[in-house]
């Protein structure tokens, strides 16, 4: 008796080989096809970029944000050939430029986040080009230029002390000034933190 006859005895009336069933074809889905279910996010997945509030940054946070923003602004002005009337060298010394440039950076990071919709960058481009005239107006108002800078003029309200006269200063080295400015800002924030924790420890 062969192996085939052993496995499939032809004379066994109780032996019945079930017929082979053809697999049913997948149903045809018209366009658009349903989106695939998203896989659960890993616990260590970084959160999307959040707005930066410069008023409440710690010393360590401020140092990181200053360096990141400086890198972004340098990329921005070189990538798109922006003039000093839009992004001047001393933008870091003018809060009316720091805040919108920081917001523009966060907008960019969110638009190009890998989890964003594919058309999200278009929104950033539209907002970026519409934003340039506003930056130009802010630069004109604050009076900073390519080779010289002056503090932004402030209006003195009745009852307030007069402010010192506004004078222009020469810009000898922009990067050196930025480094010194960040050091002073970080030191100022660190002093506030140290004072706060010292007072908190004294109260306990």
Contact map, one row per residue, 1 for C-alpha under 8 A:
111011000000000000000000000000000000000000000000000000000000000000000000000000000000000000000000000000000000000000000000000000000000000000000000000000000000000000000000000000000000000000000000000000000000
111111000000000000000000000000000000000000000000000000000000000000000000000000000000000000000000000000000000000000000000000000000000000000000000000000000000000000000000000000000000000000000000000000000000
111111100000000000000000000000000000000000000000000000000000000000000000000000000000000000000000000000000000000000000000000000000000000000000000000000000000000000000000000000000000000000000000000000000000
011111111000000000000000000000000000000000000000000000000000000000000000000000000000000000000000000000000000000000000000000000000000000000000000000000000000000000000000000000000000000000000000000000000000
111111111100000000000000000000000000000000000000000000000000000000000000000000000000000000000000000000000000000000000000000000000000000000000000000000000000000000000000000000000000000000000000000000000000
111111111000000000000000000000000000000000000000000000000000000000000000000000000000000000000000000000000000000000000000000000000000000000000000000000000000000000000000000000000000000000000000000000000000
001111111000000000000000000000000000000000000000000000000000000000000000000000000000000000000000000000000000000000000000000000000000000000000000000000000000000000000000000000000000000000000000000000000000
000111111100001000000000000000000000000000000000000000000000000000000000000000000000000000000000000000000000000000000000000000000000000000000000000000000000000000000000000000000000000000000000000000000000
000111111111001000000000000000000000000000000000000000000000000000000000000000000000000000000000000000000000000000000000000000000000000000000000000000000000000000000000000000000000000000000000000000000000
000010011111100000000000000000000000000000000000000000000000000000000000000000000000000000000000000000000000000000000000000000000000000000000000000000000000000000000000000000000000000000000000000000000000
000000001111100000000000000000000000000000000000000000000000000000000000000000000000000000000000000000000000000000000000000000000000000000000000000000000000000000000000000000000000000000000000000000000000
000000001111111000000000000000000000000000000000000000000000000000000000000000000000000000000000000000000000000000000000000000000000000000000000000000000000000000000000000000000000000000000000000000000000
000000000111111100000000000000000000000000000000000000000000000000000000000000000000000000000000000000000000000000000000000000000000000000000000000000000000000000000000000000000000000000000000000000000000
000000000001111100000000000000000000000000000000000000000000000000000000000000000000000000000000000000000000000000000000000000000000000000000000000000000000000000000000000000000000000000000000000000000000
000000011001111110000000000000000000000000000000000000000000000000000000000000000000000000000000000000000000000000000000000000000000000000000000000000000000000000000000000000000000000000000000000000000000
000000000000111111000000000000000000000000000000000000000000000000000000000000000000000000000000000000000000000000000000000000000000000000000000000000000000000000000000000000000000000000000000000000000000
000000000000001111100000000000000000000000000000000000000000000000000000000000000000000000000000000000000000000000000000000000000000000000000000000000000000000000000000000000000000000000000000000000000000
000000000000000111110000000000000000000000000000000000000000000000000000000000000000000000000000000000000000000000000000000000000000000000000000000000000000000000000000000000000000000000000000000000000000
000000000000000011111000000000000000000000000000000000000000000000000000000000000000000000000000000000000000000000000000000000000000000000000000000000000000000000000000000000000000000000000000000000000000
000000000000000001111100000000000000000000000000000000000000000000000000000000000000000000000000000000000000000000000000000000000000000000000000000000000000000000000000000000000000000000000000000000000000
000000000000000000111110000000000000000000000000000000000000000000000000000000000000000000000000000000000000000000000000000000000000000000000000000000000000000000000000000000000000000000000000000000000000
000000000000000000011111000000000000000000000000000000000000000000000000000000000000000000000000000000000000000000000000000000000000000000000000000000000000000000000000000000000000000000000000000000000000
000000000000000000001111100000000000000000000000000000000000000000000000000000000000000000000000000000000000000000000000000000000000000000000000000000000000000000000000000000000000000000000000000000000000
000000000000000000000111110000000000000000000000000000000000000000000000000000000000000000000000000000000000000000000000000000000000000000000000000000000000000000000000000000000000000000000000000000000000
000000000000000000000011111000000000000000000000000000000000000000000000000000000000000000000000000000000000000000000000000000000000000000000000000000000000000000000000000000000000000000000000000000000000
000000000000000000000001111100000000000000000000000000000000000000000000000000000000000000000000000000000000000000000000000000000000000000000000000000000000000000000000000000000000000000000000000000000000
000000000000000000000000111110000000000000000000000000000000000000000000000000000000000000000000000000000000000000000000000000000000000000000000000000000000000000000000000000000000000000000000000000000000
000000000000000000000000011111000000000000000000000000000000000000000000000000000000000000000000000000000000000000000000000000000000000000000000000000000000000000000000000000000000000000000000000000000000
000000000000000000000000001111101000000000000000000000000000000000000000000000000000000000000000000000000000000000000000000000000000000000000000000000000000000000000000000000000000000000000000000000000000
000000000000000000000000000111111000000000000000000000000000000000000000000000000000000000000000000000000000000000000000000000000000000000000000000000000000000000000000000000000000000000000000000000000000
000000000000000000000000000011111000000000000000000000000000000000000000000000000000000000000000000000000000000000000000000000000000000000000000000000000000000000000000000000000000000000000000000000000000
000000000000000000000000000001111100000000000000000000000000000000000000000000000000000000000000000000000000000000000000000000000000000000000000000000000000000000000000000000000000000000000000000000000000
000000000000000000000000000011111110000000000000000000000000000000000000000000000000000000000000000000000000000000000000000000000000000000000000000000000000000000000000000000000000000000000000000000000000
000000000000000000000000000000011111000000000000000000000000000000000000000000000000000000000000000000000000000000000000000000000000000000000000000000000000000000000000000000000000000000000000000000000000
000000000000000000000000000000001111100000000000000000000000000000000000000000000000000000000000000000000000000000000000000000000000000000000000000000000000000000000000000000000000000000000000000000000000
000000000000000000000000000000000111110000000000000000000000000000000000000000000000000000000000000000000000000000000000000000000000000000000000000000000000000000000000000000000000000000000000000000000000
000000000000000000000000000000000011111000000000000000000000000000000000000000000000000000000000000000000000000000000000000000000000000000000000000000000000000000000000000000000000000000000000000000000000
000000000000000000000000000000000001111100000000000000000000000000000000000000000000000000000000000000000000000000000000000000000000000000000000000000000000000000000000000000000000000000000000000000000000
000000000000000000000000000000000000111110000000000000000000000000000000000000000000000000000000000000000000000000000000000000000000000000000000000000000000000000000000000000000000000000000000000000000000
000000000000000000000000000000000000011111000000000000000000000000000000000000000000000000000000000000000000000000000000000000000000000000000000000000000000000000000000000000000000000000000000000000000000
000000000000000000000000000000000000001111101000000000000000000000000000000000000000000000000000000000000000000000000000000000000000000000000000000000000000000000000000000000000000000000000000000000000000
000000000000000000000000000000000000000111111000000000000000000000000000000000000000000000000000000000000000000000000000000000000000000000000000000000000000000000000000000000000000000000000000000000000000
000000000000000000000000000000000000000011111000000000000000000000000000000000000000000000000000000000000000000000000000000000000000000000000000000000000000000000000000000000000000000000000000000000000000
000000000000000000000000000000000000000001111100000000000000000000000000000000000000000000000000000000000000000000000000000000000000000000000000000000000000000000000000000000000000000000000000000000000000
000000000000000000000000000000000000000011111110000000000000000000000000000000000000000000000000000000000000000000000000000000000000000000000000000000000000000000000000000000000000000000000000000000000000
000000000000000000000000000000000000000000011111000000000000000000000000000000000000000000000000000000000000000000000000000000000000000000000000000000000000000000000000000000000000000000000000000000000000
000000000000000000000000000000000000000000001111100000000000000000000000000000000000000000000000000000000000000000000000000000000000000000000000000000000000000000000000000000000000000000000000000000000000
000000000000000000000000000000000000000000000111110000000000000000000000000000000000000000000000000000000000010010000000000000000000000000000000000000000000000000000000000000000000000000000000000000000000
000000000000000000000000000000000000000000000011111000000000000000000000000000000000000000000000000000000100110000000000000000000000000000000000000000000000000000000000000000000000000000000000000000000000
000000000000000000000000000000000000000000000001111100000000000000000000000000000000000000000000000000000100000000000000000000000000000000000000000000000000000000000000000000000000000000000000000000000000
000000000000000000000000000000000000000000000000111110000000000000000000000000000000000000000000000000100100000000000000000000000000000000000000000000000000000000000000000000000000000000000000000000000000
000000000000000000000000000000000000000000000000011111000000000000000000000000000000000000000000000001100100000000000000000000000000000000000000000000000000000000000000000000000000000000000000000000000000
000000000000000000000000000000000000000000000000001111111000000000000000000000000000000000000000000000000000000000000000000000000000000000000000000000000000000000000000000000000000000000000000000000000000
000000000000000000000000000000000000000000000000000111111000010000000000000000000000000000000000001000000000000000000000000000000000000000000000000000000000000000000000000000000000000000000000000000000000
000000000000000000000000000000000000000000000000000011111000000000000000000000000000000000000000000000000000000000000000000000000000000000000000000000000000000000000000000000000000000000000000000000000000
000000000000000000000000000000000000000000000000000011111100000000000000000000000000000000000000000000000000000000000000000000000000000000000000000000000000000000000000000000000000000000000000000000000000
000000000000000000000000000000000000000000000000000011111111110000000000000000000000000000000000000000000000000000000000000000000000000000000000000000000000000000000000000000000000000000000000000000000000
000000000000000000000000000000000000000000000000000000011111110000000000000000000000000000000000000000000000000000000000000000000000000000000000000000000000000000000000000000000000000000001100100000000000
000000000000000000000000000000000000000000000000000000001111111000000000000000000000000000000000000000000000000000000000000000000000000000000000000000000000000000000000000000000000000011111100000000000000
000000000000000000000000000000000000000000000000000000001111111100000000000000000000000000000000000000000000000000000000000000000000000000000000000000000000000000000000000000000000000001000000000000000000
000000000000000000000000000000000000000000000000000000001111111110000000000000000000000000000000000000000000000000000000000000000000000000000000000000000000000000000000000000000000000000000000000000000000
000000000000000000000000000000000000000000000000000001001111111111000000000000000000000000000000000000000000000000000000000000000000000000000000000000000000000000000000000000000000000001000000000000000000
000000000000000000000000000000000000000000000000000000000011111111100000000000000000000000000000000000000000000000000000000000000000000000000000000000000000000000000000000000000000010001000000000000000000
000000000000000000000000000000000000000000000000000000000001111111110000000000000000000000000000000000000000000000000000000000000000000000000000000000000000000000000000000000000000000000000000000000000000
000000000000000000000000000000000000000000000000000000000000111111111000000000000000000000000000000000000000000000000000000000000000000000000000000000000000000000000000000000000000000000000000000000000000
000000000000000000000000000000000000000000000000000000000000011111111100000000000000000000000000000000000000000000000000000000000000000000000000000000000000000000000000000000000000010000000000000000000000
000000000000000000000000000000000000000000000000000000000000001111111110000000000000000000000000000000000000000000000000000000000000000000000000000000000000000000000000000000000000000000000000000000000000
000000000000000000000000000000000000000000000000000000000000000111111111000000000000000000000000000000000000000000000000000000000000000000000000000000000000000000000000000000000000000000000000000000000000
000000000000000000000000000000000000000000000000000000000000000011111111100000000000000000000000000011001000000000000000000000000000000000000000000000000000000000000000000000000000000000000000000000000000
000000000000000000000000000000000000000000000000000000000000000001111111110000000000000000000000000000000000000000000000000000000000000000000000000000000000000000000000000000000000000000000000000000000000
000000000000000000000000000000000000000000000000000000000000000000111111111000000000000000000000000000000000000000000000000000000000000000000000000000000000000000000000000000000000000000000000000000000000
000000000000000000000000000000000000000000000000000000000000000000011111111100000000000000000000000000001000000000000000000000000000000000000000000000000000000000000000000000000000000000000000000000000000
000000000000000000000000000000000000000000000000000000000000000000001111111110000000001000000000000010000000000000000000000000000000000000000000000000000000000000000000000000000000000000000000000000000000
000000000000000000000000000000000000000000000000000000000000000000000111111111000000000000000000000000000000000000000000000000000000000000000000000000000000000000000000000000000000000000000000000000000000
000000000000000000000000000000000000000000000000000000000000000000000011111111100000000000000000000000000000000000000000000000000000000000000000000000000000000000000000000000000000000000000000000000000000
000000000000000000000000000000000000000000000000000000000000000000000001111111111100000000000000000000000000000000000000000000000000000000000000000000000000000000000000000000000000000000000000000000000000
000000000000000000000000000000000000000000000000000000000000000000000000111111111110001000000000000000000000000000000000000000000000000000000000000000000000000000000000000000000000000000000000000000000000
000000000000000000000000000000000000000000000000000000000000000000000000011111111100000000000000000000000000000000000000000000000000000000000000000000000000000000000000000000000000000000000000000000000000
000000000000000000000000000000000000000000000000000000000000000000000000001111111000000000000000000000000000000000000000000000000000000000000000000000000000000000000000000000000000000000000000000000000000
000000000000000000000000000000000000000000000000000000000000000000000000000111111100000000000000000000000000000000000000000000000000000000000000000000000000000000000000000000000000000000000000000000000000
000000000000000000000000000000000000000000000000000000000000000000000000000111111110000000000000000000000000000000000000000000000000000000000000000000000000000000000000000000000000000000000000000000000000
000000000000000000000000000000000000000000000000000000000000000000000000000111011111111000000000000000000000000000000000000000000000000000000000000000000000000000000000000000000000000000000000000000000000
000000000000000000000000000000000000000000000000000000000000000000000000000010001111111100000000000000000000000000000000000000000000000000000000000000000000000000000000000000000000000000000000000000000000
000000000000000000000000000000000000000000000000000000000000000000000000000000000111111110000000000000000000000000000000000000000000000000000000110000000000000000000000000000000000000000000000000000000000
000000000000000000000000000000000000000000000000000000000000000000000000000000000111111100000000000000000000000000000000000000000000000100110000100000000000000000000000000000000000000000000000000000000000
000000000000000000000000000000000000000000000000000000000000000000000000000000000111111100000000000000000000000000000000000000000001101100100000000000000000000000000000000000000000000000000000000000000000
000000000000000000000000000000000000000000000000000000000000000000000000100010000111111110100000000000000000000000000000000000000000001100100000000000000000000000000000000000000000000000000000000000000000
000000000000000000000000000000000000000000000000000000000000000000000000000000000011111111100000000000000000000000000000000000000000000000100001110000000000000000000000000000000000000000000000000000000000
000000000000000000000000000000000000000000000000000000000000000000000000000000000001001111110000000000000000000000000000000000000000000000000000110000000000000000000000000001000000000000000000000000000000
000000000000000000000000000000000000000000000000000000000000000000000000000000000000000111111100000000000000000000000000000000000000000000000001100010000000000000000000000001000100000000000000000000000000
000000000000000000000000000000000000000000000000000000000000000000000000000000000000001111111110110000000000000000000000000000000000000000000001000000000000000000000000000000000000000000000000000000000000
000000000000000000000000000000000000000000000000000000000000000000000000000000000000000011111110110000000000000000000000000000000000000000000000000000000000000000000000000000000100000000000000000000000000
000000000000000000000000000000000000000000000000000000000000000000000000000000000000000001111110010000000000000000000000000000000000000000000000000000100000000000000000000000000000100000000000000000000000
000000000000000000000000000000000000000000000000000000000000000000000000000000000000000001111111110000000000000000000000000000000000000000000100000000110000000000000000000000000000000000000000000000000000
000000000000000000000000000000000000000000000000000000000000000000000000000000000000000000111111111000000000000000000000000000000000000000000000000000000000000000000000000000000000000000000000000000000000
000000000000000000000000000000000000000000000000000000000000000000000000000000000000000000000111111100000000000000000000000000000000000001000000000000000000000000000000000000000000000000000000000000000000
000000000000000000000000000000000000000000000000000000000000000000000000000000000000000000110111111110000000000000000000000000000000001001100000000000000000000000000000000000000000000000000000000000000000
000000000000000000000000000000000000000000000000000000000000000000000000000000000000000000111111111111000000000000000000000000000000000000000000000000000000000000000000000000000000000000000000000000000000
000000000000000000000000000000000000000000000000000001000000000000000000000000000000000000000011111111100000000000000000000000000000000000000000000000000000000000000000000000000000000000000000000000000000
000000000000000000000000000000000000000000000000000000000000000000000000000000000000000000000001111111110000000000000000000000000000000000000000000000000000000000000000000000000000000000000000000000000000
000000000000000000000000000000000000000000000000000000000000000000001000100000000000000000000000111111111000000000000000000000000000000000000000000000000000000000000000000000000000000000000000000000000000
000000000000000000000000000000000000000000000000000100000000000000001000000000000000000000000000011111111100000000000000000000000000000000000000000000000000000000000000000000000000000000000000000000000000
000000000000000000000000000000000000000000000000001100000000000000000000000000000000000000000000001111111110000000000000000000000000000000000000000000000000000000000000000000000000000000000000000000000000
000000000000000000000000000000000000000000000000000000000000000000000000000000000000000000000000000111111111000000000000000000010000000000000000000000000000000000000000000000000000000000000000000000000000
000000000000000000000000000000000000000000000000000000000000000000001001000000000000000000000000000011111111100000000000000000000000000000000000000000000000000000000000000000000000000000000000000000000000
000000000000000000000000000000000000000000000000111100000000000000000000000000000000000000000000000001111111110000000000000000000000000000000000000000000000000000000000000000000000000000000000000000000000
000000000000000000000000000000000000000000000000000000000000000000000000000000000000000000000000000000111111111000000000000100000000000000000000000000000000000000000000000000000000000000000000000000000000
000000000000000000000000000000000000000000000000000000000000000000000000000000000000000000000000000000011111111100000000100100000000000000000000000000000000000000000000000000000000000000000000000000000000
000000000000000000000000000000000000000000000000100000000000000000000000000000000000000000000000000000001111111110000000000000000000000000000000000000000000000000000000000000000000000000000000000000000000
000000000000000000000000000000000000000000000001100000000000000000000000000000000000000000000000000000000111111110010000000000000000000000000000000000000000000000000000000000000000000000000000000000000000
000000000000000000000000000000000000000000000000000000000000000000000000000000000000000000000000000000000011111110010001101100000000000000000000000000000000000000000000000000000000000000000000000000000000
000000000000000000000000000000000000000000000000000000000000000000000000000000000000000000000000000000000001111111010001100000000000000000000000000000000000000000000000000000000000000000000000000000000000
000000000000000000000000000000000000000000000001000000000000000000000000000000000000000000000000000000000000111111110000000000000000000000000000000000000000000000000000000000000000000000000000000000000000
000000000000000000000000000000000000000000000000000000000000000000000000000000000000000000000000000000000000000111110000000000000000000000000000000000000000000000000000000000000000000000000000000000000000
000000000000000000000000000000000000000000000000000000000000000000000000000000000000000000000000000000000000000011111000000000000000000000000000000000000000000000000000000000000000000000000000000000000000
000000000000000000000000000000000000000000000000000000000000000000000000000000000000000000000000000000000000011111111101000000000000000000000000000000000000000000000000000000000000000000000000000000000000
000000000000000000000000000000000000000000000000000000000000000000000000000000000000000000000000000000000000000000111111000000000000000000000000000000000000000000000000000000000000000000000000000000000000
000000000000000000000000000000000000000000000000000000000000000000000000000000000000000000000000000000000000000000011111100000000000000000000000000000000000000000000000000000000000000000000000000000000000
000000000000000000000000000000000000000000000000000000000000000000000000000000000000000000000000000000000000000000001111111000000000000000000000000000000000000000000000000000000000000000000000000000000000
000000000000000000000000000000000000000000000000000000000000000000000000000000000000000000000000000000000000001100011111111100000000000000000000000000000000000000000000000000000000000000000000000000000000
000000000000000000000000000000000000000000000000000000000000000000000000000000000000000000000000000000000001001100000111111110000000000000000000000000000000000000000000000000000000000000000000000000000000
000000000000000000000000000000000000000000000000000000000000000000000000000000000000000000000000000000000000000000000011111111000000000000000000000000000000000000000000000000000000000000000000000000000000
000000000000000000000000000000000000000000000000000000000000000000000000000000000000000000000000000000000000001000000011111111100000000000000000000000000000000000000000000000000000000000000000000000000000
000000000000000000000000000000000000000000000000000000000000000000000000000000000000000000000000000000000011001000000001111111110000000000000000000000000000000000000000000000000000000000000000000000000000
000000000000000000000000000000000000000000000000000000000000000000000000000000000000000000000000000000000000000000000000111111111000000000000000000000000000000000000000000000000000000000000000000000000000
000000000000000000000000000000000000000000000000000000000000000000000000000000000000000000000000000000000000000000000000011111111100000000000000000000000000000000000000000000000000000000000000000000000000
000000000000000000000000000000000000000000000000000000000000000000000000000000000000000000000000000000000000000000000000001111111110000000000000000000000000000000000000000000000000000000000000000000000000
000000000000000000000000000000000000000000000000000000000000000000000000000000000000000000000000000000010000000000000000000111111111000000000000000000000000000000000000000000000000000000000000000000000000
000000000000000000000000000000000000000000000000000000000000000000000000000000000000000000000000000000000000000000000000000011111111000000000000000000000000000000000000000000000000000000000000000000000000
000000000000000000000000000000000000000000000000000000000000000000000000000000000000000000000000000000000000000000000000000001111111110000000000000000000000000000000000000000000000000000000000000000000000
000000000000000000000000000000000000000000000000000000000000000000000000000000000000000000000000000000000000000000000000000000111111111000000000000000000000000000000000000000000000000000000000000000000000
000000000000000000000000000000000000000000000000000000000000000000000000000000000000010000000000000000000000000000000000000000011111111100000000000000000000000000000000000000000000000000000000000000000000
000000000000000000000000000000000000000000000000000000000000000000000000000000000000010000000000000000000000000000000000000000000111111110000000000000000000000000000000000000000000000000000000000000000000
000000000000000000000000000000000000000000000000000000000000000000000000000000000000000000000000000000000000000000000000000000000111111111000000000000000000000000000000000000000000000000000000000000000000
000000000000000000000000000000000000000000000000000000000000000000000000000000000000011000000000100000000000000000000000000000000011111111100000000000000000000000000000000000000000000000000000000000000000
000000000000000000000000000000000000000000000000000000000000000000000000000000000000111000000000000000000000000000000000000000000001111111110000000000000000000000000000000000000000000000000000000000000000
000000000000000000000000000000000000000000000000000000000000000000000000000000000000000000000000000000000000000000000000000000000000111111111000000000000000000000000000000000000000000000000000000000000000
000000000000000000000000000000000000000000000000000000000000000000000000000000000000000000000001100000000000000000000000000000000000011111111100000000000000000000000000000000000000000000000000000000000000
000000000000000000000000000000000000000000000000000000000000000000000000000000000000111100000000100000000000000000000000000000000000001111111111000000000000000000000000000000000000000000000000000000000000
000000000000000000000000000000000000000000000000000000000000000000000000000000000000100000000000000000000000000000000000000000000000000111111111000000000000000000000000000000000000000000000000000000000000
000000000000000000000000000000000000000000000000000000000000000000000000000000000000000000000000000000000000000000000000000000000000000011111110000000010000000000000000000000000000000000000000000000000000
000000000000000000000000000000000000000000000000000000000000000000000000000000000000000000000100000000000000000000000000000000000000000001111111000001111000000000000000000000000000000000000000000000000000
000000000000000000000000000000000000000000000000000000000000000000000000000000000000000000000000000000000000000000000000000000000000000000111111100011110000000000000000000000000000000000000000000000000000
000000000000000000000000000000000000000000000000000000000000000000000000000000000000000101100000000000000000000000000000000000000000000000110111110111100000000000000000000000000000000000000000000000000000
000000000000000000000000000000000000000000000000000000000000000000000000000000000001100111000000000000000000000000000000000000000000000000000011111110000000000000000000000000000000000000000000000000000000
000000000000000000000000000000000000000000000000000000000000000000000000000000000001000110000000000000000000000000000000000000000000000000000001111110000000000000000000001000000000000000000000000000000000
000000000000000000000000000000000000000000000000000000000000000000000000000000000000000000000000000000000000000000000000000000000000000000000000111110000000000000000000011100000000000000000000000000000000
000000000000000000000000000000000000000000000000000000000000000000000000000000000000000000000000000000000000000000000000000000000000000000000001111111000000000000000001111000000000000000000000000000000000
000000000000000000000000000000000000000000000000000000000000000000000000000000000000000001000000000000000000000000000000000000000000000000000011111111100000000000000001111000000000000000000000000000000000
000000000000000000000000000000000000000000000000000000000000000000000000000000000000000000000000000000000000000000000000000000000000000000000111000111110000000000000111100000000000000000000000000000000000
000000000000000000000000000000000000000000000000000000000000000000000000000000000000000000001100000000000000000000000000000000000000000000000111000011111000000000000111000000000000000000000000000000000000
000000000000000000000000000000000000000000000000000000000000000000000000000000000000000000000100000000000000000000000000000000000000000000001110000001111100000000000000000000000000000000000000000000000000
000000000000000000000000000000000000000000000000000000000000000000000000000000000000000000000000000000000000000000000000000000000000000000000100000000111110000000000100000000000000000000000000000000000000
000000000000000000000000000000000000000000000000000000000000000000000000000000000000000000000000000000000000000000000000000000000000000000000000000000011111000000000000000000000000000000000000000000000000
000000000000000000000000000000000000000000000000000000000000000000000000000000000000000000000000000000000000000000000000000000000000000000000000000000001111100000000000000000000000000000000000000000000000
000000000000000000000000000000000000000000000000000000000000000000000000000000000000000000000000000000000000000000000000000000000000000000000000000000000111110111100000000000000000000000000000000000000000
000000000000000000000000000000000000000000000000000000000000000000000000000000000000000000000000000000000000000000000000000000000000000000000000000000000011111100000000000000000000000000000000000000000000
000000000000000000000000000000000000000000000000000000000000000000000000000000000000000000000000000000000000000000000000000000000000000000000000000000000001111100000000000000000000000000000000000000000000
000000000000000000000000000000000000000000000000000000000000000000000000000000000000000000000000000000000000000000000000000000000000000000000000000000000000111110000000000000000000000000000000000000000000
000000000000000000000000000000000000000000000000000000000000000000000000000000000000000000000000000000000000000000000000000000000000000000000000000000000001111111000000000000000000000000000000000000000000
000000000000000000000000000000000000000000000000000000000000000000000000000000000000000000000000000000000000000000000000000000000000000000000000000000000001001111100000000000000000000000000000000000000000
000000000000000000000000000000000000000000000000000000000000000000000000000000000000000000000000000000000000000000000000000000000000000000000000000000000001000111110000000000000000000000000000000000000000
000000000000000000000000000000000000000000000000000000000000000000000000000000000000000000000000000000000000000000000000000000000000000000000000000000000001000011111000000000000000000000000000000000000000
000000000000000000000000000000000000000000000000000000000000000000000000000000000000000000000000000000000000000000000000000000000000000000000000000000000000000001111100000000000000000000000000000000000000
000000000000000000000000000000000000000000000000000000000000000000000000000000000000000000000000000000000000000000000000000000000000000000000000000000000000000000111110000000000000000000000000000000000000
000000000000000000000000000000000000000000000000000000000000000000000000000000000000000000000000000000000000000000000000000000000000000000000000000001101000000000011111000000000000000000000000000000000000
000000000000000000000000000000000000000000000000000000000000000000000000000000000000000000000000000000000000000000000000000000000000000000000000000001100000000000001111100000000000000000000000000000000000
000000000000000000000000000000000000000000000000000000000000000000000000000000000000000000000000000000000000000000000000000000000000000000000000000111100000000000000111110000000000000000000000000000000000
000000000000000000000000000000000000000000000000000000000000000000000000000000000000000000000000000000000000000000000000000000000000000000000000000111000000000000000011111000000000000000000000000000000000
000000000000000000000000000000000000000000000000000000000000000000000000000000000000000000000000000000000000000000000000000000000000000000000000001110000000000000000001111100000000000000000000000000000000
000000000000000000000000000000000000000000000000000000000000000000000000000000000000000000000000000000000000000000000000000000000000000000000000011110000000000000000000111111000000000000000000000000000000
000000000000000000000000000000000000000000000000000000000000000000000000000000000000000000000000000000000000000000000000000000000000000000000000001000000000000000000000011111000000000000000000000000000000
000000000000000000000000000000000000000000000000000000000000000000000000000000000000000000000000000000000000000000000000000000000000000000000000000000000000000000000000001111111000000000000000000000000000
000000000000000000000000000000000000000000000000000000000000000000000000000000000000000011000000000000000000000000000000000000000000000000000000000000000000000000000000001111111100000000000000000000000000
000000000000000000000000000000000000000000000000000000000000000000000000000000000000000000000000000000000000000000000000000000000000000000000000000000000000000000000000000011111110000000000000000000000000
000000000000000000000000000000000000000000000000000000000000000000000000000000000000000000000000000000000000000000000000000000000000000000000000000000000000000000000000000011111111000000000000000000000000
000000000000000000000000000000000000000000000000000000000000000000000000000000000000000000000000000000000000000000000000000000000000000000000000000000000000000000000000000011111111100000000000000000000000
000000000000000000000000000000000000000000000000000000000000000000000000000000000000000001010000000000000000000000000000000000000000000000000000000000000000000000000000000001111111110000000000000000000000
000000000000000000000000000000000000000000000000000000000000000000000000000000000000000000000000000000000000000000000000000000000000000000000000000000000000000000000000000000111111111000000000000000000000
000000000000000000000000000000000000000000000000000000000000000000000000000000000000000000000000000000000000000000000000000000000000000000000000000000000000000000000000000000011111111100000000000000000000
000000000000000000000000000000000000000000000000000000000000000000000000000000000000000000001000000000000000000000000000000000000000000000000000000000000000000000000000000000001111111110000000000000000000
000000000000000000000000000000000000000000000000000000000000001001000000000000000000000000000000000000000000000000000000000000000000000000000000000000000000000000000000000000000111111111000000000000000000
000000000000000000000000000000000000000000000000000000000000000000000000000000000000000000000000000000000000000000000000000000000000000000000000000000000000000000000000000000000011111111100000000000000000
000000000000000000000000000000000000000000000000000000000000000000000000000000000000000000000000000000000000000000000000000000000000000000000000000000000000000000000000000000000001111111110000000000000000
000000000000000000000000000000000000000000000000000000000010000000000000000000000000000000000000000000000000000000000000000000000000000000000000000000000000000000000000000000000000111111111000000000000000
000000000000000000000000000000000000000000000000000000000011011000000000000000000000000000000000000000000000000000000000000000000000000000000000000000000000000000000000000000000000011111111100000000000000
000000000000000000000000000000000000000000000000000000000010000000000000000000000000000000000000000000000000000000000000000000000000000000000000000000000000000000000000000000000000001111111110000000000000
000000000000000000000000000000000000000000000000000000000010000000000000000000000000000000000000000000000000000000000000000000000000000000000000000000000000000000000000000000000000000111111111000000000000
000000000000000000000000000000000000000000000000000000000110000000000000000000000000000000000000000000000000000000000000000000000000000000000000000000000000000000000000000000000000000011111111100000000000
000000000000000000000000000000000000000000000000000000000110000000000000000000000000000000000000000000000000000000000000000000000000000000000000000000000000000000000000000000000000000001111111110000000000
000000000000000000000000000000000000000000000000000000000000000000000000000000000000000000000000000000000000000000000000000000000000000000000000000000000000000000000000000000000000000000111111111000000000
000000000000000000000000000000000000000000000000000000000000000000000000000000000000000000000000000000000000000000000000000000000000000000000000000000000000000000000000000000000000000000011111111100000000
000000000000000000000000000000000000000000000000000000000100000000000000000000000000000000000000000000000000000000000000000000000000000000000000000000000000000000000000000000000000000000001111111110000000
000000000000000000000000000000000000000000000000000000000000000000000000000000000000000000000000000000000000000000000000000000000000000000000000000000000000000000000000000000000000000000000111111111000000
000000000000000000000000000000000000000000000000000000000000000000000000000000000000000000000000000000000000000000000000000000000000000000000000000000000000000000000000000000000000000000000011111111100000
000000000000000000000000000000000000000000000000000000000000000000000000000000000000000000000000000000000000000000000000000000000000000000000000000000000000000000000000000000000000000000000001111111110000
000000000000000000000000000000000000000000000000000000000000000000000000000000000000000000000000000000000000000000000000000000000000000000000000000000000000000000000000000000000000000000000000111111111000
000000000000000000000000000000000000000000000000000000000000000000000000000000000000000000000000000000000000000000000000000000000000000000000000000000000000000000000000000000000000000000000000011111111100
000000000000000000000000000000000000000000000000000000000000000000000000000000000000000000000000000000000000000000000000000000000000000000000000000000000000000000000000000000000000000000000000001111111110
000000000000000000000000000000000000000000000000000000000000000000000000000000000000000000000000000000000000000000000000000000000000000000000000000000000000000000000000000000000000000000000000000111111111
000000000000000000000000000000000000000000000000000000000000000000000000000000000000000000000000000000000000000000000000000000000000000000000000000000000000000000000000000000000000000000000000000011111111
000000000000000000000000000000000000000000000000000000000000000000000000000000000000000000000000000000000000000000000000000000000000000000000000000000000000000000000000000000000000000000000000000001111111
000000000000000000000000000000000000000000000000000000000000000000000000000000000000000000000000000000000000000000000000000000000000000000000000000000000000000000000000000000000000000000000000000000111111
000000000000000000000000000000000000000000000000000000000000000000000000000000000000000000000000000000000000000000000000000000000000000000000000000000000000000000000000000000000000000000000000000000011111
